[in-house]
Amino acid sequence: VLPRCSETSEDRSRGARARELNSRKRGAKERGSKQGQLRTARQNMAPEQNNGSASNGTAAVAETETNGTNGTATTEPKASYLKKMKMNKEVEALVLWEDPIKSGAILGGATLAYTLFHCSGYSALYIVCNLLLVGVVGTFVWSIIAQLLGKPEFPIPEPQPEAIEKAFAAVADKGKTVTNQGIGFFYKIAKGHEPALSLKTAGALYVMAKVSSVFSLLTLAYMAVLGFFVVPKVYMMYKEDIDTYVGIAKTQVDLKIGQAKTFVNDNVISKIKPPAKKTE
């Protein structure tokens, strides 16, 4: 009886071990199948993500190119800004302070001249005549001393009649165009056939009269020179912030101007009857 019981217990233990091994094998197979499914799903998702990123990249590149074409996203704001102003290269270098010594010397000279004219109490003609007098006497004394000591004369370039004639011809052509435009503008105002233009001109003249009552012509000229040296440099340093605030202000100003134009057109201009043009 005892051997049979021992064999029975051994058979049970072997059966338990076999069942345990089978359960482990089934668990490993299930885990392997799940991992295989996950790998397959990841492989299927990878091409879609690549295609999506590629399309997004293409769209970004296209948007960048579009913005670059429109001039909204430029890597060199200096070029776009100065192209709009149509500056000469020398003037551009001057107002952007590429040579601080030269720019500072010119601005300092303008400031000194303004202070001299404004605070001295003398008239502009008096100061100019005295400066010319000093220049004439100085060059005369220089030439005499140079002859006595055998030194070179005062360095002054020789006149070039061709260059002077060419410069005057260019100025005359430009002046002729501006004169014709001005005459045509004043003719339109004098005839009174365009009420809107007459009202705009009257408003501009009113503002100019108020400004000139506060500042003299000399002060306005110095303010223009100061702005010419300061504004471009400040704009280049803080371009993004300035563009943001200017855009907001421009939107509000355009809205107010549109409302004002509508009000003036409905209540003023529409009630004005300009004289009829004569027809031959």
Buried (B, 14 or more C-beta within 10 A) or exposed (E): EEEEEEEEEEEEEEEEEEEEEEEEEEEEEEEEEEEEEEEEEEEEEEEEEEEEEEEEEEEEEEEEEEEEEEEEEBEEBBEEBBEEEEBEEEBBBBBBBEEEEEBEEBBEEBEEBBEEBEEEEEEEEEBEEEEEEEEEEEEEEBEEEEEEEEEEEEEEEEEEEEEEEEEEEEEEEEEEEEEEEEEEEEEBBEEEBBBEEBBEBEEEEEEEEEEEEEEEEEBBBBEEBBEBBEEBEEBBEEBEEBEEEEEEEEEEEEEEEEEEEEEBEEEEBEEEEEEEEEEE
